[in-house]
């Protein structure tokens, strides 16, 4: 039985889909930065791991 991760891996093999997901992830990170949830944009914050200490 396939799961979400398997489907996503297959979807990301399509360059158009990969670009769409990358752009959506970058936009989400920018919104988190504007709201103050993250303090900087880098590879870590794009994975939503750089969080202000009071939100942990």
N, CA, C and O atoms as a CHARMM CRD file, in Angstrom:
* protein
*
  224
    1    1 UNK  N      0.84300  -1.18400   0.00000 PROA 1      0.00000
    2    1 UNK  CA     0.00000   0.00000   0.00000 PROA 1      0.00000
    3    1 UNK  C      0.89200   1.25200   0.00000 PROA 1      0.00000
    4    1 UNK  O      1.83000   1.36100   0.79000 PROA 1      0.00000
    5    2 UNK  N      0.58800   2.16600  -0.87700 PROA 2      0.00000
    6    2 UNK  CA     1.35900   3.41100  -0.98100 PROA 2      0.00000
    7    2 UNK  C      0.88900   4.38400   0.09000 PROA 2      0.00000
    8    2 UNK  O     -0.27900   4.39100   0.47900 PROA 2      0.00000
    9    3 UNK  N      1.81800   5.19900   0.55500 PROA 3      0.00000
   10    3 UNK  CA     1.45500   6.22700   1.52300 PROA 3      0.00000
   11    3 UNK  C      1.74900   7.59900   0.92300 PROA 3      0.00000
   12    3 UNK  O      2.21500   7.70600  -0.21200 PROA 3      0.00000
   13    4 UNK  N      1.47300   8.63600   1.69000 PROA 4      0.00000
   14    4 UNK  CA     1.66000  10.00900   1.22200 PROA 4      0.00000
   15    4 UNK  C      3.09100  10.26000   0.78200 PROA 4      0.00000
   16    4 UNK  O      3.31700  10.87700  -0.25900 PROA 4      0.00000
   17    5 UNK  N      4.06800   9.78800   1.56200 PROA 5      0.00000
   18    5 UNK  CA     5.47500  10.01600   1.22400 PROA 5      0.00000
   19    5 UNK  C      5.83600   9.38600  -0.12000 PROA 5      0.00000
   20    5 UNK  O      6.55300   9.99000  -0.91800 PROA 5      0.00000
   21    6 UNK  N      5.34300   8.18400  -0.36800 PROA 6      0.00000
   22    6 UNK  CA     5.61600   7.52800  -1.65000 PROA 6      0.00000
   23    6 UNK  C      5.03900   8.34200  -2.80100 PROA 6      0.00000
   24    6 UNK  O      5.69400   8.53200  -3.82600 PROA 6      0.00000
   25    7 UNK  N      3.82100   8.81600  -2.62700 PROA 7      0.00000
   26    7 UNK  CA     3.18000   9.62200  -3.66400 PROA 7      0.00000
   27    7 UNK  C      3.92400  10.93000  -3.88300 PROA 7      0.00000
   28    7 UNK  O      4.08600  11.37200  -5.02100 PROA 7      0.00000
   29    8 UNK  N      4.37800  11.55200  -2.80000 PROA 8      0.00000
   30    8 UNK  CA     5.09900  12.81500  -2.90900 PROA 8      0.00000
   31    8 UNK  C      6.42900  12.62600  -3.63600 PROA 8      0.00000
   32    8 UNK  O      6.80100  13.44900  -4.47200 PROA 8      0.00000
   33    9 UNK  N      7.13800  11.55900  -3.32600 PROA 9      0.00000
   34    9 UNK  CA     8.40700  11.28100  -4.00400 PROA 9      0.00000
   35    9 UNK  C      8.17100  11.13900  -5.50800 PROA 9      0.00000
   36    9 UNK  O      8.93000  11.67800  -6.31200 PROA 9      0.00000
   37   10 UNK  N      7.14200  10.43000  -5.87500 PROA 10     0.00000
   38   10 UNK  CA     6.82500  10.27600  -7.29700 PROA 10     0.00000
   39   10 UNK  C      6.45900  11.62100  -7.92000 PROA 10     0.00000
   40   10 UNK  O      6.89600  11.92800  -9.02900 PROA 10     0.00000
   41   11 UNK  N      5.67200  12.41400  -7.22300 PROA 11     0.00000
   42   11 UNK  CA     5.24600  13.72100  -7.72300 PROA 11     0.00000
   43   11 UNK  C      6.44200  14.64800  -7.92500 PROA 11     0.00000
   44   11 UNK  O      6.48100  15.40700  -8.89300 PROA 11     0.00000
   45   12 UNK  N      7.41700  14.59100  -7.01700 PROA 12     0.00000
   46   12 UNK  CA     8.57100  15.48800  -7.09100 PROA 12     0.00000
   47   12 UNK  C      9.54700  15.11600  -8.20200 PROA 12     0.00000
   48   12 UNK  O     10.46900  15.87800  -8.49100 PROA 12     0.00000
   49   13 UNK  N      9.36100  13.97400  -8.82000 PROA 13     0.00000
   50   13 UNK  CA    10.18400  13.61300  -9.97500 PROA 13     0.00000
   51   13 UNK  C      9.81800  14.46400 -11.19000 PROA 13     0.00000
   52   13 UNK  O     10.61000  14.59700 -12.12300 PROA 13     0.00000
   53   14 UNK  N      8.62500  15.03500 -11.17600 PROA 14     0.00000
   54   14 UNK  CA     8.17900  15.93500 -12.23700 PROA 14     0.00000
   55   14 UNK  C      8.74700  17.32400 -11.94100 PROA 14     0.00000
   56   14 UNK  O      8.43500  17.89100 -10.89400 PROA 14     0.00000
   57   15 UNK  N      9.57100  17.88900 -12.82700 PROA 15     0.00000
   58   15 UNK  CA    10.19800  19.19100 -12.55800 PROA 15     0.00000
   59   15 UNK  C      9.19900  20.31100 -12.27000 PROA 15     0.00000
   60   15 UNK  O      9.46700  21.17300 -11.43200 PROA 15     0.00000
   61   16 UNK  N      8.05900  20.31000 -12.94900 PROA 16     0.00000
   62   16 UNK  CA     7.04700  21.33800 -12.68800 PROA 16     0.00000
   63   16 UNK  C      6.50400  21.22600 -11.27200 PROA 16     0.00000
   64   16 UNK  O      6.33800  22.23500 -10.58700 PROA 16     0.00000
   65   17 UNK  N      6.23100  20.01700 -10.83600 PROA 17     0.00000
   66   17 UNK  CA     5.72400  19.79800  -9.48100 PROA 17     0.00000
   67   17 UNK  C      6.77500  20.15500  -8.44400 PROA 17     0.00000
   68   17 UNK  O      6.45700  20.76000  -7.42000 PROA 17     0.00000
   69   18 UNK  N      8.01700  19.78800  -8.69900 PROA 18     0.00000
   70   18 UNK  CA     9.10100  20.10300  -7.76300 PROA 18     0.00000
   71   18 UNK  C      9.24100  21.60900  -7.60500 PROA 18     0.00000
   72   18 UNK  O      9.42800  22.09800  -6.49000 PROA 18     0.00000
   73   19 UNK  N      9.15500  22.35000  -8.70200 PROA 19     0.00000
   74   19 UNK  CA     9.24900  23.81200  -8.63800 PROA 19     0.00000
   75   19 UNK  C      8.07500  24.39200  -7.86600 PROA 19     0.00000
   76   19 UNK  O      8.25400  25.32100  -7.07900 PROA 19     0.00000
   77   20 UNK  N      6.88000  23.86000  -8.07700 PROA 20     0.00000
   78   20 UNK  CA     5.69500  24.33100  -7.36000 PROA 20     0.00000
   79   20 UNK  C      5.87200  24.14400  -5.85500 PROA 20     0.00000
   80   20 UNK  O      5.62300  25.07000  -5.08400 PROA 20     0.00000
   81   21 UNK  N      6.29700  22.96200  -5.43500 PROA 21     0.00000
   82   21 UNK  CA     6.46800  22.69400  -4.00700 PROA 21     0.00000
   83   21 UNK  C      7.58000  23.54200  -3.40200 PROA 21     0.00000
   84   21 UNK  O      7.45100  24.01300  -2.27100 PROA 21     0.00000
   85   22 UNK  N      8.66700  23.74300  -4.13800 PROA 22     0.00000
   86   22 UNK  CA     9.76600  24.58100  -3.64000 PROA 22     0.00000
   87   22 UNK  C      9.30500  26.02500  -3.46400 PROA 22     0.00000
   88   22 UNK  O      9.63800  26.66400  -2.46600 PROA 22     0.00000
   89   23 UNK  N      8.54600  26.53800  -4.41900 PROA 23     0.00000
   90   23 UNK  CA     8.03100  27.90600  -4.30400 PROA 23     0.00000
   91   23 UNK  C      7.05600  28.03700  -3.14000 PROA 23     0.00000
   92   23 UNK  O      7.07800  29.03600  -2.42100 PROA 23     0.00000
   93   24 UNK  N      6.20700  27.04100  -2.95300 PROA 24     0.00000
   94   24 UNK  CA     5.25800  27.08000  -1.83700 PROA 24     0.00000
   95   24 UNK  C      5.99300  27.03800  -0.50400 PROA 24     0.00000
   96   24 UNK  O      5.61000  27.73300   0.43700 PROA 24     0.00000
   97   25 UNK  N      7.03800  26.23500  -0.41600 PROA 25     0.00000
   98   25 UNK  CA     7.81300  26.14900   0.82000 PROA 25     0.00000
   99   25 UNK  C      8.51000  27.47500   1.10700 PROA 25     0.00000
  100   25 UNK  O      8.54000  27.92500   2.25200 PROA 25     0.00000
  101   26 UNK  N      9.06600  28.09800   0.08200 PROA 26     0.00000
  102   26 UNK  CA     9.74000  29.38600   0.26300 PROA 26     0.00000
  103   26 UNK  C      8.74600  30.46300   0.68200 PROA 26     0.00000
  104   26 UNK  O      9.05700  31.28300   1.54700 PROA 26     0.00000
  105   27 UNK  N      7.57200  30.47400   0.09000 PROA 27     0.00000
  106   27 UNK  CA     6.54800  31.46000   0.45500 PROA 27     0.00000
  107   27 UNK  C      6.10900  31.25700   1.90400 PROA 27     0.00000
  108   27 UNK  O      5.92100  32.23200   2.63200 PROA 27     0.00000
  109   28 UNK  N      5.94600  30.02000   2.32400 PROA 28     0.00000
  110   28 UNK  CA     5.57800  29.74100   3.71400 PROA 28     0.00000
  111   28 UNK  C      6.65000  30.25100   4.66600 PROA 28     0.00000
  112   28 UNK  O      6.34000  30.83500   5.70400 PROA 28     0.00000
  113   29 UNK  N      7.90300  30.02900   4.31200 PROA 29     0.00000
  114   29 UNK  CA     9.00300  30.49400   5.15900 PROA 29     0.00000
  115   29 UNK  C      9.00700  32.01600   5.25000 PROA 29     0.00000
  116   29 UNK  O      9.22800  32.56900   6.32800 PROA 29     0.00000
  117   30 UNK  N      8.76300  32.70100   4.13000 PROA 30     0.00000
  118   30 UNK  CA     8.70800  34.17000   4.16200 PROA 30     0.00000
  119   30 UNK  C      7.57500  34.65100   5.06100 PROA 30     0.00000
  120   30 UNK  O      7.74100  35.61700   5.80500 PROA 30     0.00000
  121   31 UNK  N      6.43100  33.98800   4.99900 PROA 31     0.00000
  122   31 UNK  CA     5.30300  34.36700   5.85600 PROA 31     0.00000
  123   31 UNK  C      5.63400  34.13500   7.32600 PROA 31     0.00000
  124   31 UNK  O      5.28400  34.95800   8.17200 PROA 31     0.00000
  125   32 UNK  N      6.30100  33.03100   7.64100 PROA 32     0.00000
  126   32 UNK  CA     6.69900  32.77000   9.02500 PROA 32     0.00000
  127   32 UNK  C      7.68100  33.82700   9.51200 PROA 32     0.00000
  128   32 UNK  O      7.62500  34.23900  10.67100 PROA 32     0.00000
  129   33 UNK  N      8.56800  34.26300   8.64500 PROA 33     0.00000
  130   33 UNK  CA     9.52500  35.31700   8.98400 PROA 33     0.00000
  131   33 UNK  C      8.79300  36.62700   9.27100 PROA 33     0.00000
  132   33 UNK  O      9.08600  37.30200  10.25700 PROA 33     0.00000
  133   34 UNK  N      7.84800  36.98200   8.41300 PROA 34     0.00000
  134   34 UNK  CA     7.09000  38.21800   8.60000 PROA 34     0.00000
  135   34 UNK  C      6.29300  38.20300   9.90300 PROA 34     0.00000
  136   34 UNK  O      6.13100  39.24200  10.54100 PROA 34     0.00000
  137   35 UNK  N      5.80300  37.04700  10.29400 PROA 35     0.00000
  138   35 UNK  CA     5.01500  36.92400  11.52700 PROA 35     0.00000
  139   35 UNK  C      5.89100  36.80800  12.76500 PROA 35     0.00000
  140   35 UNK  O      5.38200  36.86700  13.88500 PROA 35     0.00000
  141   36 UNK  N      7.18900  36.64700  12.58700 PROA 36     0.00000
  142   36 UNK  CA     8.09600  36.53100  13.71700 PROA 36     0.00000
  143   36 UNK  C      8.22600  35.13800  14.29300 PROA 36     0.00000
  144   36 UNK  O      8.83200  34.96200  15.35000 PROA 36     0.00000
  145   37 UNK  N      7.67100  34.14400  13.62200 PROA 37     0.00000
  146   37 UNK  CA     7.77000  32.77200  14.12000 PROA 37     0.00000
  147   37 UNK  C      9.18400  32.24200  13.92900 PROA 37     0.00000
  148   37 UNK  O      9.68600  31.49400  14.76800 PROA 37     0.00000
  149   38 UNK  N      9.82500  32.62300  12.83400 PROA 38     0.00000
  150   38 UNK  CA    11.22600  32.29700  12.62000 PROA 38     0.00000
  151   38 UNK  C     12.00000  33.60400  12.56000 PROA 38     0.00000
  152   38 UNK  O     11.43400  34.66000  12.27600 PROA 38     0.00000
  153   39 UNK  N     13.28700  33.52700  12.82600 PROA 39     0.00000
  154   39 UNK  CA    14.08000  34.74900  12.90900 PROA 39     0.00000
  155   39 UNK  C     14.97600  34.97600  11.70500 PROA 39     0.00000
  156   39 UNK  O     15.50300  36.07600  11.53600 PROA 39     0.00000
  157   40 UNK  N     15.16200  33.97700  10.86800 PROA 40     0.00000
  158   40 UNK  CA    15.98200  34.14600   9.67100 PROA 40     0.00000
  159   40 UNK  C     15.58900  33.10800   8.64000 PROA 40     0.00000
  160   40 UNK  O     15.06200  32.04700   8.97600 PROA 40     0.00000
  161   41 UNK  N     15.85000  33.42400   7.38400 PROA 41     0.00000
  162   41 UNK  CA    15.59200  32.46900   6.31400 PROA 41     0.00000
  163   41 UNK  C     16.89900  31.78700   5.94400 PROA 41     0.00000
  164   41 UNK  O     17.84900  32.42600   5.49300 PROA 41     0.00000
  165   42 UNK  N     16.92400  30.49700   6.14300 PROA 42     0.00000
  166   42 UNK  CA    18.05100  29.67800   5.71000 PROA 42     0.00000
  167   42 UNK  C     17.51600  28.26800   5.50500 PROA 42     0.00000
  168   42 UNK  O     16.31000  28.04900   5.62000 PROA 42     0.00000
  169   43 UNK  N     18.36400  27.33200   5.21100 PROA 43     0.00000
  170   43 UNK  CA    17.89400  25.96900   4.95900 PROA 43     0.00000
  171   43 UNK  C     17.12800  25.41600   6.15900 PROA 43     0.00000
  172   43 UNK  O     16.13800  24.70500   5.98400 PROA 43     0.00000
  173   44 UNK  N     17.57100  25.73100   7.36800 PROA 44     0.00000
  174   44 UNK  CA    16.89400  25.24000   8.56500 PROA 44     0.00000
  175   44 UNK  C     15.50300  25.83600   8.68800 PROA 44     0.00000
  176   44 UNK  O     14.54400  25.11600   8.96800 PROA 44     0.00000
  177   45 UNK  N     15.37900  27.14200   8.48200 PROA 45     0.00000
  178   45 UNK  CA    14.06700  27.76800   8.63000 PROA 45     0.00000
  179   45 UNK  C     13.11300  27.29900   7.54600 PROA 45     0.00000
  180   45 UNK  O     11.90200  27.28000   7.76400 PROA 45     0.00000
  181   46 UNK  N     13.62700  26.92200   6.38800 PROA 46     0.00000
  182   46 UNK  CA    12.75200  26.38500   5.35600 PROA 46     0.00000
  183   46 UNK  C     12.17100  25.04300   5.77400 PROA 46     0.00000
  184   46 UNK  O     11.16200  24.59900   5.22700 PROA 46     0.00000
  185   47 UNK  N     12.80400  24.40500   6.73600 PROA 47     0.00000
  186   47 UNK  CA    12.26800  23.17000   7.29500 PROA 47     0.00000
  187   47 UNK  C     11.50900  23.43300   8.58800 PROA 47     0.00000
  188   47 UNK  O     11.15500  22.49600   9.30400 PROA 47     0.00000
  189   48 UNK  N     11.25700  24.71100   8.89300 PROA 48     0.00000
  190   48 UNK  CA    10.47800  25.13500  10.06100 PROA 48     0.00000
  191   48 UNK  C     11.09800  24.69500  11.37900 PROA 48     0.00000
  192   48 UNK  O     10.36700  24.35400  12.31000 PROA 48     0.00000
  193   49 UNK  N     12.42800  24.69300  11.48600 PROA 49     0.00000
  194   49 UNK  CA    13.07900  24.27100  12.71700 PROA 49     0.00000
  195   49 UNK  C     13.67900  25.43600  13.49000 PROA 49     0.00000
  196   49 UNK  O     14.00100  25.27900  14.66800 PROA 49     0.00000
  197   50 UNK  N     13.84000  26.60400  12.86400 PROA 50     0.00000
  198   50 UNK  CA    14.38600  27.76000  13.56600 PROA 50     0.00000
  199   50 UNK  C     13.21600  28.54300  14.14400 PROA 50     0.00000
  200   50 UNK  O     12.63000  29.38900  13.46900 PROA 50     0.00000
  201   51 UNK  N     12.88600  28.26000  15.37800 PROA 51     0.00000
  202   51 UNK  CA    11.71700  28.85200  16.01800 PROA 51     0.00000
  203   51 UNK  C     12.18000  29.65400  17.22200 PROA 51     0.00000
  204   51 UNK  O     13.10600  29.25400  17.92700 PROA 51     0.00000
  205   52 UNK  N     11.52700  30.79300  17.45300 PROA 52     0.00000
  206   52 UNK  CA    11.88100  31.58500  18.63000 PROA 52     0.00000
  207   52 UNK  C     11.69100  30.74100  19.87800 PROA 52     0.00000
  208   52 UNK  O     10.77000  29.92800  19.95600 PROA 52     0.00000
  209   53 UNK  N     12.56200  30.93800  20.84700 PROA 53     0.00000
  210   53 UNK  CA    12.57000  30.08100  22.03400 PROA 53     0.00000
  211   53 UNK  C     11.25100  30.12500  22.79200 PROA 53     0.00000
  212   53 UNK  O     10.86000  29.11600  23.38000 PROA 53     0.00000
  213   54 UNK  N     10.54700  31.26200  22.80100 PROA 54     0.00000
  214   54 UNK  CA     9.29300  31.32100  23.56000 PROA 54     0.00000
  215   54 UNK  C      8.18200  30.50600  22.91300 PROA 54     0.00000
  216   54 UNK  O      7.15000  30.27200  23.54200 PROA 54     0.00000
  217   55 UNK  N      8.36900  30.06900  21.67500 PROA 55     0.00000
  218   55 UNK  CA     7.35600  29.24700  21.02500 PROA 55     0.00000
  219   55 UNK  C      7.64500  27.76100  21.15500 PROA 55     0.00000
  220   55 UNK  O      6.83700  26.93500  20.72900 PROA 55     0.00000
  221   56 UNK  N      8.77400  27.41300  21.73100 PROA 56     0.00000
  222   56 UNK  CA     9.13200  25.99100  21.86300 PROA 56     0.00000
  223   56 UNK  C      8.37700  25.33400  22.96800 PROA 56     0.00000
  224   56 UNK  O      8.55700  24.14200  23.21500 PROA 56     0.00000
